[in-house]
Amino acid sequence: MFSIESCSLPDNALLNRYHQNGAYTDCFCTDMPHMVTHSQYVHAFYTTSVFKLERSILKWVVSKPSSDAQVALLAKGETDIFAAWSVENRCDNQLLLCDYQKRTRSWLMIKHVKSERGIQTRLYFGSAVVPIKNNKTGRSSFGLGFHILSWFHKIYSVVLLRSAKSSLIR
């Protein structure tokens, strides 16, 4: 019930352009036993206790506060700014956020799928990290911090998606 899988980006994923341009991308998915709207998913994802901890860190470390009321506006498509992110793109079933330094992207998507039990919802969560171009050498790299923390990012991504799923099941 709570399984989270690493998976390929769907063909229509807003995150695909970063994958195609050489950025690091990842994608995780899980299935809900019932229908979930994209708005419900966005709200659940950014209001879990796990993500609220990240929001607190952002408030104190980079002066980017946020509230559950802002999450509600983001989920309904009524704001394009949330904590350290701004909306880069959105459509009915997807949201692509860009961080204030323009280095990372955070992406949420839902897809309704038919099963023997009726309509279910597949939840997707993915990220992109854009490499930095060295002006002296002309080469792009992700930097030492990316390589040191990539293992943590993958674990954290699974925890975030599992937490959102748990919230939506309640």
C-alpha positions as CSV (number, residue, x, y, z in Angstrom):
1,M,0.0,0.0,0.0
2,F,2.8,2.4,0.8
3,S,5.3,1.3,-1.9
4,I,7.2,4.1,-3.7
5,E,9.0,3.2,-6.9
6,S,11.6,4.9,-8.9
7,C,10.3,5.1,-12.5
8,S,10.9,6.8,-15.8
9,L,9.4,10.2,-16.5
10,P,6.1,10.0,-18.4
11,D,6.3,11.2,-22.0
12,N,4.3,14.3,-21.2
13,A,6.1,15.2,-18.0
14,L,6.9,18.9,-17.7
15,L,10.2,17.8,-16.3
16,N,11.3,16.1,-19.5
17,R,12.9,19.2,-21.0
18,Y,15.5,19.2,-18.3
19,H,16.1,15.5,-18.7
20,Q,16.6,16.0,-22.5
21,N,19.0,19.0,-21.9
22,G,21.4,17.1,-19.6
23,A,20.1,18.0,-16.2
24,Y,19.9,15.4,-13.5
25,T,16.3,14.2,-13.2
26,D,14.6,11.6,-11.1
27,C,11.0,10.4,-10.8
28,F,9.2,8.4,-8.2
29,C,5.6,7.2,-8.2
30,T,3.0,5.4,-6.2
31,D,-0.6,4.4,-6.7
32,M,-3.5,5.6,-4.6
33,P,-6.5,3.2,-4.2
34,H,-8.9,6.0,-5.0
35,M,-9.3,9.2,-7.1
36,V,-7.2,12.2,-6.0
37,T,-7.3,15.6,-7.7
38,H,-4.1,17.4,-8.5
39,S,-5.0,20.2,-6.1
40,Q,-5.5,17.6,-3.3
41,Y,-2.1,16.1,-4.0
42,V,-0.2,19.4,-4.1
43,H,-1.9,20.5,-0.8
44,A,-1.1,17.2,0.9
45,F,2.5,17.1,-0.4
46,Y,3.5,20.6,0.9
47,T,1.6,20.4,4.2
48,T,3.0,17.1,5.5
49,S,5.0,17.3,8.7
50,V,8.1,16.3,6.8
51,F,7.7,19.1,4.3
52,K,6.8,21.6,7.1
53,L,10.2,20.9,8.5
54,E,11.8,21.9,5.2
55,R,9.6,25.0,5.1
56,S,10.9,25.9,8.6
57,I,14.5,25.5,7.5
58,L,13.9,27.7,4.4
59,K,12.3,30.3,6.6
60,W,15.3,30.6,8.9
61,V,18.2,29.8,6.6
62,V,17.3,31.7,3.4
63,S,14.4,34.0,4.7
64,K,11.8,32.3,2.5
65,P,8.8,31.8,4.8
66,S,5.6,30.1,3.8
67,S,2.2,29.1,5.3
68,D,-0.5,26.4,4.8
69,A,-2.7,29.2,3.4
70,Q,0.0,29.8,0.7
71,V,0.0,26.1,-0.1
72,A,-3.8,26.2,-0.5
73,L,-3.4,29.1,-3.0
74,L,-0.7,27.2,-4.9
75,A,-2.8,24.0,-5.0
76,K,-5.7,25.9,-6.5
77,G,-3.5,27.7,-9.0
78,E,-4.1,31.1,-7.4
79,T,-0.4,32.0,-6.7
80,D,2.8,31.4,-8.5
81,I,5.1,32.0,-5.5
82,F,5.6,29.6,-2.7
83,A,8.5,29.7,-0.2
84,A,11.8,29.4,-2.1
85,W,10.0,28.4,-5.4
86,S,8.1,30.0,-8.2
87,V,5.8,28.2,-10.7
88,E,7.7,27.6,-13.9
89,N,4.8,25.7,-15.6
90,R,1.5,24.1,-14.7
91,C,-1.3,22.3,-16.4
92,D,-4.4,20.4,-15.1
93,N,-2.4,17.5,-13.7
94,Q,1.1,18.8,-13.2
95,L,3.1,21.5,-11.4
96,L,6.7,22.4,-12.1
97,L,8.4,24.7,-9.5
98,C,11.8,26.4,-9.9
99,D,13.9,27.4,-6.9
100,Y,14.9,31.0,-6.4
101,Q,18.5,30.3,-7.5
102,K,17.2,28.6,-10.7
103,R,19.3,25.4,-10.0
104,T,16.6,22.9,-9.0
105,R,13.1,22.0,-10.1
106,S,10.4,20.2,-8.2
107,W,7.6,18.5,-10.1
108,L,4.3,16.9,-9.1
109,M,1.9,15.0,-11.4
110,I,-1.1,12.8,-11.1
111,K,-2.5,10.3,-13.6
112,H,-5.8,8.5,-13.3
113,V,-5.5,4.9,-14.1
114,K,-8.2,2.2,-14.5
115,S,-7.8,-1.0,-12.4
116,E,-10.0,-3.9,-11.5
117,R,-11.0,-1.9,-8.4
118,G,-12.1,1.2,-10.4
119,I,-10.3,4.4,-11.0
120,Q,-7.1,4.9,-9.1
121,T,-4.6,7.8,-9.1
122,R,-0.9,7.5,-9.7
123,L,1.1,10.1,-7.9
124,Y,4.4,11.3,-9.4
125,F,7.2,13.3,-7.8
126,G,10.4,14.3,-9.5
127,S,13.3,16.7,-9.3
128,A,15.8,18.2,-11.7
129,V,19.2,19.7,-10.9
130,V,20.6,21.9,-13.5
131,P,24.4,21.8,-14.0
132,I,26.5,25.0,-13.5
133,K,28.6,26.2,-16.4
134,N,32.2,27.1,-15.5
135,N,33.0,30.3,-17.2
136,K,36.7,29.6,-17.3
137,T,36.5,26.1,-18.8
138,G,33.2,26.2,-20.5
139,R,32.3,22.8,-18.9
140,S,29.2,22.1,-17.0
141,S,29.1,20.2,-13.7
142,F,26.7,19.6,-10.9
143,G,29.2,20.4,-8.2
144,L,30.6,18.6,-5.2
145,G,27.6,19.2,-3.0
146,F,25.3,17.5,-5.5
147,H,27.5,14.4,-5.5
148,I,27.8,14.3,-1.7
149,L,24.1,14.8,-1.1
150,S,22.5,12.8,-3.9
151,W,22.0,9.7,-1.8
152,F,20.1,11.8,0.8
153,H,18.0,13.4,-1.9
154,K,16.8,10.1,-3.2
155,I,15.8,8.9,0.3
156,Y,14.2,12.2,1.1
157,S,12.2,12.1,-2.1
158,V,10.8,8.7,-1.2
159,V,10.0,9.9,2.4
160,L,8.2,13.0,1.0
161,L,6.0,11.0,-1.5
162,R,5.2,8.4,1.2
163,S,4.2,11.1,3.6
164,A,2.0,12.8,1.0
165,K,0.4,9.4,0.2
166,S,-0.2,8.7,3.9
167,S,-1.9,12.1,4.3
168,L,-4.2,11.5,1.3
169,I,-5.2,8.1,2.6
170,R,-6.3,9.6,6.0
